[in-house]
Amino acid sequence: MKIEQIYTGCIAHAAYYIESNGEAAIVDPLREVQPYMDRAQKDNAKIKYIFETHFHADFVSGHLDLAKKTGASIVYGPTAKPNFECIVATDGQEFKVGGVTIKAIHTPGHTLESTCYLVTDETGKQHGIITGDTLFIGDVGRPDLAQELVEDLTQEILAGHLFDSLRNKIMPLSDDLIVYPNHGAGSACGKNMSKETTDTLGNQKKVNYALRADMTKEEFIKELLDGLTPPPAYFPQNVLMNIQGYESLDAVMSKAETPLHPKEFEAVANQTDALVLDVRNENDFVKEHVPGSIFIGLHGQFAPWVGALIRDTKQPILLITPEGKEVETITRLSRVGFDNTLGFLLGGIEAWKAAGYETDSIESISPEVFAAQYETAPVIDSRKPGEFTAEHVVNAKNIPLDYVNEQLAEVPKDEKFFIHCAGGYRSVIMSSILKARGYHNMINVEKGMAGIRTTDVPLTAYVCPSTLK
């Protein structure tokens, strides 16, 4: 038996490849399915099943494209009601993949249809359990990602289901089982996920706060929901795409891989009300960019920030990318359901300038210059509330990037202000959004708090984030 974790760091997601005796299964595939097909071909294996642990919210699954290309059957857990042909497993139903047995264990809590898959090898030994978003390493799945899609379903009800699922279905299993979760640190699907991507169930029983043996259901619900922030706006849209179906990735790529000369680019932008998304490095964007464009750099947490800030997955998008990064950008957008890319600027910003079009820039200063000037204007910290509470510039105001649209009225309109984040990425995203909204009075602080800490700018006393409630 082979069981391999296929980890995609940019969205902190793990899919799984299981192979035995010429048959294979894929669990929770991403949108681009060719790597799974290539992996099976390497083993001369036929993909028999595509197992889905739940209707995903943080990405669009590749289940439909993979099933169409391979003939594999899609499997969901009990209560799932997708708008396409699939096997809806019963609790405890077993599936054979070569000599391996995969058992569906219904574990409602993260969502109502959430299901884990217990993998037993050819010798009859229980090897591991693929836990989806039910159990992570160091955490459990947040119970509210798609709750608005089901009437009368609340965080508290789902959290109660999750408590029961963990105690009655997962914790009684063998301590030496390997836990294979869907996500690692950096995902929005949990609060305290470890950077480790696998562990034994026995060790998780010792160290995972949510698996404490003496924990009551009331304590579990309180601890799980405490500090839980609202999910990104695109999550429910991704759930619907995973339930209802979507355009094939091949069709999306065919439309999006359209090179546009500057004049064509401008015309399409004006005709479609497309958002111009610049994915270059923040240092390049600060120096010069197409007026009105939004920056979200490809090298950072690109897809999650696109989803959190653009919000509408149907939004028409025009791209400005580093040369050779067009396909990667379109693919990473499609992972989170943004399928309406109309093309990219051929030749990039240099072609734009050569065609005689104007560029814009963002005033940006070093941490040392900020240290000499910080008392002359308001300071806005665009980090998350927990980061801000742990340590911040004295008298700074926290407007998290996630909530810039909701807190726009709190941004100074008629006076200069400084803006920074942790390392310089998020502050440029926020500055680009503000400029597109008509704010041109910000001064970006390069390197963010990492640079500010090297100066004599007064900071609040540091509080370890793990102690904050």
C-alpha positions in Angstrom: 0.0 0.0 0.0 1.1 3.5 -0.7 -0.5 6.5 0.9 1.1 9.9 0.0 0.3 13.4 1.2 0.2 15.9 -1.6 0.7 19.2 0.2 0.0 22.6 -1.4 1.6 25.2 0.8 0.0 28.3 -0.7 -3.4 27.3 0.6 -2.1 25.0 3.4 -4.1 22.0 1.9 -3.3 18.3 1.8 -4.8 15.9 -0.7 -4.1 12.2 -0.5 -3.1 9.5 -3.0 -3.7 5.9 -2.0 -2.6 3.0 -4.2 -2.7 -0.8 -3.9 -2.4 -3.6 -6.5 -3.0 -1.4 -9.5 -5.9 0.6 -8.1 -5.8 4.1 -6.7 -8.0 6.6 -4.8 -7.6 10.4 -4.4 -9.0 12.2 -1.3 -9.9 15.8 -1.6 -8.1 16.7 -4.8 -7.4 20.3 -5.8 -8.7 21.9 -9.0 -5.7 21.1 -11.2 -6.1 17.3 -11.5 -3.2 16.4 -13.9 -0.7 15.8 -11.1 -3.0 13.1 -9.6 -3.4 11.4 -13.0 0.3 11.5 -13.6 0.9 10.0 -10.1 -1.4 7.1 -10.8 0.1 6.6 -14.3 3.5 6.3 -12.7 2.2 3.3 -10.7 0.3 1.9 -13.7 -2.8 2.3 -11.5 -6.4 3.1 -12.4 -8.0 5.8 -10.2 -11.1 4.0 -8.9 -12.5 6.5 -6.3 -12.4 10.2 -5.5 -13.2 10.6 -1.8 -14.5 13.9 -0.5 -14.4 14.5 3.2 -17.0 17.4 3.0 -18.1 20.3 0.8 -15.0 22.4 0.9 -15.2 26.1 1.6 -11.7 27.3 1.2 -11.0 25.9 -2.2 -12.8 24.4 -5.2 -12.3 20.7 -5.4 -11.1 18.9 -8.5 -13.6 16.0 -8.0 -15.7 16.7 -11.1 -12.9 17.2 -13.6 -11.0 14.2 -12.2 -14.1 12.0 -12.4 -14.8 13.1 -16.0 -11.2 12.4 -17.1 -10.7 9.1 -15.3 -14.2 7.6 -14.9 -13.6 7.3 -11.1 -16.6 7.4 -8.8 -17.0 10.4 -6.4 -17.8 9.4 -2.8 -19.3 11.7 -0.1 -20.4 10.9 3.4 -23.9 10.6 4.7 -26.4 13.5 4.3 -24.5 15.0 1.3 -26.8 16.1 -1.5 -24.7 17.3 -4.4 -26.2 18.2 -7.8 -24.2 15.6 -9.7 -23.9 11.8 -9.7 -21.9 10.3 -6.8 -21.9 7.7 -4.2 -23.4 8.9 -0.9 -21.8 6.5 1.6 -23.5 5.2 4.7 -21.8 5.4 8.0 -19.3 2.5 8.2 -19.5 1.6 4.5 -16.3 0.1 3.2 -14.6 0.5 -0.2 -11.9 -1.6 -1.7 -8.9 -0.1 -3.5 -6.8 -3.0 -4.5 -6.1 -4.8 -1.2 -6.8 -1.7 0.9 -10.0 -1.1 2.7 -11.3 2.5 3.1 -14.1 2.9 5.6 -16.3 5.9 5.7 -16.8 7.3 9.3 -19.5 10.0 9.5 -18.2 12.8 11.7 -20.6 15.8 11.6 -19.4 19.0 13.2 -17.2 20.9 10.8 -20.1 20.5 8.4 -23.1 18.1 8.6 -21.8 15.8 5.9 -18.2 15.7 7.2 -16.7 12.2 7.0 -13.3 10.7 7.9 -11.8 7.7 6.0 -10.2 4.9 8.0 -7.5 3.2 5.9 -6.7 -0.5 6.5 -3.8 -2.0 4.7 -3.5 -5.4 2.8 -2.7 -7.3 6.0 -5.8 -6.1 7.8 -3.9 -3.5 10.0 -5.5 -0.2 10.5 -2.9 2.2 9.2 -4.3 5.8 9.3 -7.3 8.0 9.2 -7.9 10.8 6.8 -9.7 13.4 8.9 -10.5 16.2 6.5 -11.4 19.3 8.5 -12.7 17.3 11.5 -9.3 16.8 13.2 -6.1 18.8 12.5 -2.7 18.5 14.1 -3.1 20.6 17.3 -6.6 21.7 16.5 -10.0 20.8 15.1 -12.1 22.3 12.3 -14.0 25.5 12.8 -17.7 24.8 12.8 -19.1 27.8 11.0 -17.7 27.9 7.5 -20.9 27.3 5.5 -23.5 27.6 8.2 -25.5 30.3 6.4 -26.3 27.7 3.7 -28.5 25.7 6.1 -31.4 27.3 7.9 -31.3 27.3 11.7 -27.8 25.8 11.8 -25.6 27.6 14.3 -21.9 27.5 15.4 -23.0 26.1 18.7 -25.0 23.2 17.2 -22.2 22.2 14.9 -19.6 22.5 17.7 -21.8 20.1 19.8 -21.9 17.6 16.9 -18.1 17.9 16.5 -17.6 17.1 20.2 -19.7 14.0 19.9 -18.0 12.9 16.7 -14.5 13.2 18.2 -15.5 11.4 21.4 -17.6 8.7 19.9 -16.0 8.1 16.5 -12.3 9.2 16.5 -10.9 9.0 20.1 -11.8 5.3 20.6 -9.6 4.3 17.6 -6.1 2.9 18.1 -3.4 5.3 19.4 -0.9 4.2 16.7 -3.2 5.3 13.8 -1.6 8.1 11.7 -3.7 11.2 11.5 -3.8 12.7 7.9 -5.6 16.1 8.1 -6.7 18.3 5.3 -4.8 21.4 6.4 -1.8 22.8 8.2 -0.8 26.1 9.7 -1.9 29.1 7.6 -5.4 27.8 6.8 -8.5 29.7 7.8 -10.2 26.4 8.7 -8.9 26.4 12.2 -7.3 28.6 14.9 -4.2 26.9 16.2 -3.0 24.4 13.6 0.5 23.0 13.9 3.1 23.3 11.2 3.3 19.5 11.3 1.2 17.8 8.7 0.8 14.3 10.3 0.9 12.7 13.8 -0.3 9.7 15.7 -3.8 9.8 17.1 -2.3 8.8 20.5 -0.1 11.9 20.6 -2.9 14.1 19.5 -4.9 12.8 22.5 -2.1 14.0 24.7 -1.4 17.4 23.2 -4.5 18.6 21.2 -6.6 20.9 23.5 -9.8 19.7 21.8 -9.2 16.0 22.7 -8.8 16.4 26.5 -10.3 13.4 28.2 -11.9 15.4 31.0 -13.4 18.1 28.7 -17.2 18.6 28.9 -19.2 19.5 25.9 -19.9 23.0 27.2 -16.1 23.6 27.7 -15.4 22.3 24.2 -18.0 24.6 22.6 -16.7 27.6 24.5 -13.0 26.9 23.8 -13.7 26.1 20.1 -15.7 29.2 19.4 -13.7 31.6 21.6 -11.8 34.1 19.3 -13.2 32.5 16.1 -13.3 35.2 13.4 -15.9 35.3 10.6 -15.0 33.2 7.6 -13.8 34.9 4.4 -16.7 36.0 2.1 -15.7 33.6 -0.6 -16.1 30.5 1.5 -19.9 30.1 1.0 -19.4 30.7 -2.7 -16.9 27.9 -2.9 -19.2 25.6 -1.0 -21.9 26.2 -3.6 -19.5 25.5 -6.5 -18.5 22.2 -4.9 -22.2 21.3 -4.4 -23.6 22.5 -7.7 -20.7 22.0 -10.1 -18.5 24.4 -12.0 -16.9 25.1 -15.4 -14.0 22.8 -16.2 -10.5 24.1 -15.4 -9.5 23.5 -19.0 -12.2 26.0 -20.2 -11.3 28.5 -17.5 -7.6 28.4 -18.5 -8.4 28.7 -22.2 -10.3 31.9 -21.6 -7.9 33.4 -19.1 -4.6 32.7 -21.0 -5.4 35.6 -23.3 -2.5 38.1 -23.9 -3.7 41.6 -24.2 -1.7 44.5 -25.6 -1.9 47.7 -23.5 -4.6 49.3 -25.7 -6.7 46.0 -25.7 -6.1 45.7 -21.9 -7.5 49.2 -21.3 -10.5 48.6 -23.6 -11.4 45.3 -21.9 -11.0 47.0 -18.4 -13.4 49.8 -19.4 -15.9 47.6 -21.2 -16.2 44.9 -18.4 -15.6 46.9 -15.2 -12.8 44.3 -14.6 -10.6 44.6 -11.5 -6.9 45.0 -12.4 -5.0 42.6 -10.2 -1.2 43.1 -10.0 0.6 40.1 -8.5 4.2 41.2 -8.8 6.5 41.8 -5.7 5.3 44.6 -3.4 8.6 46.6 -4.0 7.9 46.7 -7.7 4.3 47.7 -7.2 5.2 50.5 -4.9 7.5 52.0 -7.5 5.1 51.9 -10.4 1.7 50.3 -11.2 -1.3 50.8 -13.4 -3.5 53.4 -11.8 -6.4 51.9 -9.9 -4.9 48.4 -9.8 -5.0 46.3 -6.7 -1.9 44.5 -5.4 -1.9 41.0 -4.0 1.5 39.5 -4.5 1.8 35.9 -5.8 4.6 35.1 -3.4 2.5 35.6 -0.3 -0.8 34.1 0.9 -2.2 34.9 -2.5 -5.4 32.9 -2.9 -6.7 33.4 0.7 -6.2 37.2 0.4 -7.8 37.3 -3.0 -10.8 35.5 -1.6 -11.0 37.6 1.5 -10.7 41.0 -0.3 -12.2 40.6 -3.7 -15.1 38.5 -2.3 -17.2 38.0 -5.4 -15.8 34.9 -7.2 -17.6 36.1 -10.4 -15.7 39.4 -10.5 -14.0 39.9 -13.9 -10.2 40.1 -13.4 -7.4 41.4 -15.6 -3.9 40.4 -14.6 -0.5 42.0 -14.4 2.1 39.3 -13.6 5.8 38.7 -13.6 6.8 37.3 -17.0 6.2 33.6 -17.1 3.8 33.6 -14.1 0.6 33.9 -16.0 -0.5 30.3 -15.8 0.4 29.9 -12.2 -1.6 33.0 -11.3 -4.7 31.9 -13.2 -4.4 28.4 -11.6 -4.1 29.7 -8.1 -7.1 32.0 -8.7 -9.1 29.0 -9.9 -8.3 27.1 -6.8 -10.5 29.4 -4.8 -13.2 29.8 -7.4 -12.2 33.0 -9.2 -12.8 31.7 -12.7 -13.5 35.0 -14.5 -10.0 36.0 -15.5 -10.3 37.8 -18.9 -6.6 37.9 -19.8 -3.2 39.4 -18.9 -1.2 42.5 -19.8 1.3 41.3 -22.5 4.7 42.7 -21.7 3.7 43.8 -18.2 4.2 47.3 -16.8 7.1 48.0 -19.2 4.8 47.5 -22.2 2.2 49.7 -20.5 4.7 52.6 -20.2 6.1 52.1 -23.7 2.5 52.5 -25.0 2.4 56.0 -23.4 0.1 55.2 -20.5 0.6 56.8 -17.0 1.7 54.9 -13.9 1.0 55.5 -10.2 3.2 54.9 -7.2 2.9 54.6 -3.4 5.1 56.8 -1.1 7.2 54.4 0.9 9.9 55.0 3.6 12.4 52.9 5.5 11.9 52.0 9.2 14.7 54.5 10.1 12.9 57.4 8.4 9.6 56.3 10.1 11.4 56.4 13.4 12.2 60.1 12.8 8.7 61.0 11.6 6.2 58.7 13.3 5.0 61.4 15.7 4.0 63.7 12.9 1.0 61.7 11.6 -1.4 58.9 12.6 -0.1 55.3 12.4 -2.3 52.5 11.0 -1.4 48.9 11.7 -2.9 46.6 9.2 -2.1 43.3 11.0 -4.6 41.0 12.6 -6.0 41.9 16.0 -4.0 39.2 17.8 -0.7 40.5 16.3 -1.6 44.0 17.2 -2.5 43.1 20.8 0.7 41.2 21.3 2.8 44.3 20.4 2.3 47.5 18.5 3.6 51.0 18.0 2.4 53.2 20.9 -0.8 55.1 19.9 -1.2 53.2 16.6 -4.7 52.3 15.4 -5.5 48.8 14.3 -7.4 48.4 11.0 -6.8 44.8 9.9 -6.4 44.3 6.2 -9.3 41.7 6.4 -11.7 44.5 7.4 -10.5 47.5 5.5 -13.7 47.7 3.5 -15.8 47.6 6.7 -13.6 50.2 8.5 -12.9 52.5 5.6 -14.6 55.4 7.5 -11.9 55.1 10.1 -9.1 55.8 7.7 -7.9 59.5 7.7 -9.1 61.1 4.5 -7.6 64.6 4.7 -4.2 64.1 6.4 -1.1 62.1 5.9 -0.8 58.8 7.8 1.6 55.9 8.1 0.7 52.4 7.3 2.5 49.2 8.2 2.1 45.4 8.7 4.4 42.7 9.9 6.8 42.6 7.0 5.6 44.9 4.2 3.3 42.7 2.2 -0.2 43.4 3.7 0.4 47.2 4.1 1.0 47.4 0.3 -2.2 45.4 -0.4 -4.1 47.8 1.9 -2.5 50.9 0.4 -3.5 49.7 -3.1 -7.1 49.2 -2.0 -7.2 52.6 -0.4 -5.7 54.3 -3.5 -8.4 52.6 -5.6 -10.9 54.1 -3.2 -9.5 57.6 -3.7 -7.1 57.8 -0.7 -3.7 59.0 -1.8 -2.3 60.3 1.5 -0.7 57.1 3.0 3.0 56.5 3.5 3.9 52.9 3.5 6.6 51.7 6.0 8.9 49.2 4.4 9.6 45.9 6.3 6.7 46.6 8.7 7.1 45.6 12.4 10.2 43.5 11.6 11.9 46.7 10.6 10.3 49.0 13.2 11.6 46.7 16.0 15.2 47.5 14.9 14.6 51.2 15.6 13.9 53.3 18.8 10.1 53.7 18.0 8.3 53.1 21.3 6.3 49.8 21.4 3.8 48.4 23.8 5.0 45.7 26.2 5.1 42.4 24.4 2.4 39.8 25.3 2.8 36.3 24.1 0.0 35.6 21.6 -0.6 32.1 23.1 -1.7 33.8 26.4 -4.3 36.0 24.8 -8.0 35.2 25.0 
